Amino acid sequence: MSRGELKMIRLIADTIKDAGADGIPSGMLYSALMNNFSSVDAYQSFVDMLKRAGLVSETGHVLRFIA
């Protein structure tokens, strides 16, 4: 994984964490950060990595930081 990819994962994780206990809708997060990604698939793959790592949960398209 490249340094740029790690930076993007960190950006997503930090933004979700900063949203607090209520979390942030995934679409809202994507629209806020979309200039940083080549496609929605790239964004989704980073979110999926965070979910598999147990750092983020997703319920009803709302992302919450759980770690």
For each residue, the residues with C-beta under 8 A, 3 or more apart:
1: 5 6
2: 5 6
3: 6 7
4: 7 8
5: 1 2 8 9 46
6: 1 2 3 9 10
7: 3 4 10 11
8: 4 5 11 12 36 37 46
9: 5 6 12 13 46 49 50
10: 6 7 13 14
11: 7 8 14 15 33 36
12: 8 9 15 16 29 33 43 46 47 50
13: 9 10 16 17 50 55 56 65
14: 10 11 17 18
15: 11 12 18 19 24 29 32 33
16: 12 13 19 23 24 29 50 56 63 64 65
17: 13 14 65
18: 14 15
19: 15 16 22 23 24 63 64 65
20: 23
21: 64
22: 19 62 64
23: 16 19 20 62 63 64 65
24: 15 16 19 28 29 62 63
25: 28 29 61 62 63
26: 29 30 47 58 61 62 63
27: 30 31 61
28: 24 25 31 32
29: 12 15 16 24 25 26 32 33 63
30: 26 27 33 34 37 40 43
31: 27 28 34
32: 15 28 29
33: 11 12 15 29 30 36 37 43
34: 30 31 37 40 43
35:
36: 8 11 33
37: 8 30 33 34 40 42 43 46
38: 42
39: 42 43
40: 30 34 37 43 44
41: 44 45
42: 37 38 39 45 46
43: 12 30 33 34 37 39 40 46 47
44: 40 41 47 48
45: 41 42 48 49
46: 5 8 9 12 37 42 43 49 50
47: 12 26 43 44 50 51 56 58 63
48: 44 45 51 52
49: 9 45 46 52 53
50: 9 12 13 16 46 47 53 55 56
51: 47 48 54 55 56 57 58
52: 48 49
53: 49 50 56
54: 51 66 67
55: 13 50 51 65 66 67
56: 13 16 47 50 51 53 63 64 65 66 67
57: 51 63 64 66
58: 26 47 51 61 62 63 64
59: 62 64
60:
61: 25 26 27 58
62: 22 23 24 25 26 58 59
63: 16 19 23 24 25 26 29 47 56 57 58
64: 16 19 21 22 23 56 57 58 59
65: 13 16 17 19 23 55 56
66: 54 55 56 57
67: 54 55 56
